[in-house]
Amino acid sequence: MDLHEFRRYAHEIVDWMADYLENIEKYPVMAQVRPKEIMNQLPPDPPQKSESFEQILADFEKVILPGVTHWQHPSFFAYFPANSSPPSVLAEMLTATLGAQCMIWQTSPAATELEERVLSWLGKMIGLPPDFVGVIQDTASTATLCSILTAREKAFNYSINAKGMNDKGILTTYCSTETHSSIEKSVKIAGLGKEYLRKIPVDENYAMIPEELEAAIESDLSKGYHPICIIATLGTTSSTAIDPLRKIGEICAKYNVWLHVDAALAGTALLLPELRWMIDGIEYADSFVFNPHKWMFTNFDCSAYFVKDPGALIQTFEILPEYLKTKEGDRVNNYRDWGIQLGRRFRALKLWFVIRHYGVEGLQQKVREHIRMAKDLTKKIEESEDFELLAPVPLNTICFRYKPPGIDDTEQLNHMNEKLLERLNRTGKLYMTHTKLNGVYTLRFVIGQTYVKPRHVEQGWQLIKETAKSLD
Ligand SMILES: *Cc1c(COP(=O)(O)O)cnc(C)c1O
């Protein structure tokens, strides 16, 4: 493809992109295909000869698009959002065109320095104390793994990196029963053993009970184990429960244990001063992660990882082979030493575009509106005789179920709600997902999509009510 053709196709694709976003409500939100339906349309062997770009684009529309779930559809109420936005998409186009490898300062000084500046903006925007320093990771899972590895190394004066874990005894970690699965995965990868990850019970709001945490630590200490890390969650994935950070932080300080805060979704809500109560006690934290790629209108992947002691992070991950030595040395950040991967994309650019395009006030306004819509729908669910709220709604996620009067059997209700969800998603008009809270099949309605308006929430609620009626 010469540059003349590149220019022509690029314009064509930009038109396609704008048309797609303009008409996105015409697509079924959840892809309505069966397993292998897409695969069977793809030839088993790669083409030996060049194919025309027209043909490739035509197949993208014909074969690929029907198998896409439309995360940017305004009626996407499933999981947590993975938002993009026009400025973020435009930045991703530039990032792809530059194609820069941003592993060290010298391989793209602007990428490093923009990342440093924008993460410092971001820390201020969400009210983190000024001594936290940020770096972009691909995902919250990776950031949490970095945190646990750093906690492990710091606890043993960086000797595990050198000598392995052979003589270290048993290292314990702590989180709540509602914590994201990435914590257990990190504990496994870090070599700590999932049996030694203590899942602390939660209260009636699904938040960690600090007294239970302290009892678990005491019990482990009495056995000669080494507690090394506690993970507190702000906004659990099932129901956005908020662990009591100050109380957990006090326990971390008392026992000298690393505190990692997982605010993957809820970090965005900290843009709003009225929600900063969630980080009361943040001064106790050693590390904090949140995902602008969830709710903050920035294309996946972009996870903001903040640490109080970058030296500890760097000492855990530093490498310096001859071929990566440069003369700038300590005067600049070399982000390859701030995490697991060596090669890094230029991800700060989209964050910079997003923050400048919306401004802090524009971002606050959008997030505040999402939370307001969630409060509205919560009220309607509470007032409805046929539906029941199943957890508090501190943010944008509503946990509820269909429960018509006279039906009390849990199994029967679980079955009904499973059927209801299946029918709703088959309509293609909205997409929701479920969780289980205390064994109860729970529908989740998450309001945080970039393009969601009150009418989408209202249409969704009407559809839920009608579909539930049709079950009887
Ligand atoms: C989504 C989520 C994660 C995982 O995020 P990734 O960036 O996909 O790794 C971790 N913790 C919580 C609380 C989450 O909601």
Ligand as a Chemical Component Dictionary entry (heavy atoms), coordinates in Angstrom:
data_LIG
# 
_chem_comp.id                   LIG 
_chem_comp.type                 NON-POLYMER 
_chem_comp.pdbx_formal_charge   0 
_chem_comp.three_letter_code    LIG 
# 
loop_
_chem_comp_atom.comp_id 
_chem_comp_atom.atom_id 
_chem_comp_atom.alt_atom_id 
_chem_comp_atom.type_symbol 
_chem_comp_atom.charge 
_chem_comp_atom.model_Cartn_x 
_chem_comp_atom.model_Cartn_y 
_chem_comp_atom.model_Cartn_z 
_chem_comp_atom.pdbx_ordinal 
LIG C1 C1 C 0 -12.078 -4.569 36.498 1  
LIG C2 C2 C 0 -11.413 -4.751 37.805 2  
LIG C3 C3 C 0 -10.117 -5.259 37.897 3  
LIG C4 C4 C 0 -9.371  -5.769 36.705 4  
LIG O1 O1 O 0 -9.107  -4.788 35.788 5  
LIG P1 P1 P 0 -8.169  -5.085 34.527 6  
LIG O2 O2 O 0 -7.667  -3.725 34.164 7  
LIG O3 O3 O 0 -9.028  -5.698 33.491 8  
LIG O4 O4 O 0 -7.080  -5.990 34.967 9  
LIG C5 C5 C 0 -9.540  -5.331 39.144 10 
LIG N1 N1 N 0 -10.192 -4.951 40.244 11 
LIG C6 C6 C 0 -11.435 -4.468 40.216 12 
LIG C7 C7 C 0 -12.116 -4.039 41.474 13 
LIG C8 C8 C 0 -12.094 -4.367 38.994 14 
LIG O5 O5 O 0 -13.359 -3.907 38.948 15 
# 
loop_
_chem_comp_bond.comp_id 
_chem_comp_bond.atom_id_1 
_chem_comp_bond.atom_id_2 
_chem_comp_bond.value_order 
_chem_comp_bond.pdbx_ordinal 
LIG C1 C2 SING 1  
LIG C2 C3 SING 2  
LIG C2 C8 DOUB 3  
LIG C3 C4 SING 4  
LIG C3 C5 DOUB 5  
LIG C4 O1 SING 6  
LIG O1 P1 SING 7  
LIG P1 O2 DOUB 8  
LIG P1 O3 SING 9  
LIG P1 O4 SING 10 
LIG C5 N1 SING 11 
LIG N1 C6 DOUB 12 
LIG C6 C7 SING 13 
LIG C6 C8 SING 14 
LIG C8 O5 SING 15 
# 
